[in-house]
Amino acid sequence: MSDEGDTFWVSLAEKVFGLLLIVIGAVMLYFTATTSGLGAFSVFFGVVSVIMIIIGLFLLLVKPPE
C-alpha cells in the first residue's frame, strides 16, 4: 500500500477522533453546568471537558506530516 493511502486514513481517523472528543466534551460541559449534584467535583469535570474540547479542536486543525 502506498504512503498516500496511509496518510489519508490517518488524517481521517484524526478528524473523526477530534470530532468525537469535541462532542463528548461539549456534552460533559453541558451536564456539568446543569447538574448541581456534583458538588466539589463540578470544577474538575468542567476543566476536563474544556481540555477535551481543546484537544478535539487541535486534532481537527492540525495537518499530518507529508
Backbone hydrogen bonds, N-H to C=O, Kabsch-Sander energy under -0.5 kcal/mol:
donor,donor_aa,acceptor,acceptor_aa,energy
6,D,2,S,-1.4
7,T,3,D,-2.3
8,F,4,E,-1.9
9,W,5,G,-1.9
10,V,6,D,-2.3
11,S,7,T,-2.5
12,L,8,F,-2.4
13,A,9,W,-2.4
14,E,10,V,-2.3
15,K,11,S,-2.1
16,V,12,L,-2.4
17,F,13,A,-2.7
18,G,14,E,-2.4
19,L,15,K,-2.4
20,L,16,V,-2.4
21,L,17,F,-2.3
22,I,18,G,-2.1
23,V,19,L,-2.3
24,I,20,L,-2.6
25,G,21,L,-2.6
26,A,22,I,-2.3
27,V,23,V,-2.3
28,M,24,I,-2.5
29,L,25,G,-2.4
30,Y,26,A,-2.4
31,F,27,V,-2.5
32,T,28,M,-2.3
33,A,29,L,-2.1
34,T,30,Y,-1.9
35,T,31,F,-1.4
36,S,34,T,-0.5
39,G,36,S,-0.6
41,F,38,L,-1.7
42,S,39,G,-1.3
43,V,40,A,-0.5
44,F,40,A,-0.5
45,F,41,F,-2.6
46,G,42,S,-2.0
47,V,43,V,-2.4
48,V,44,F,-2.4
49,S,45,F,-2.2
50,V,46,G,-2.0
51,I,47,V,-2.3
52,M,48,V,-2.1
53,I,49,S,-2.0
54,I,50,V,-2.3
55,I,51,I,-2.5
56,G,52,M,-2.3
57,L,53,I,-2.4
58,F,54,I,-2.3
59,L,55,I,-2.3
60,L,56,G,-1.7
61,L,57,L,-1.9
62,V,58,F,-1.9
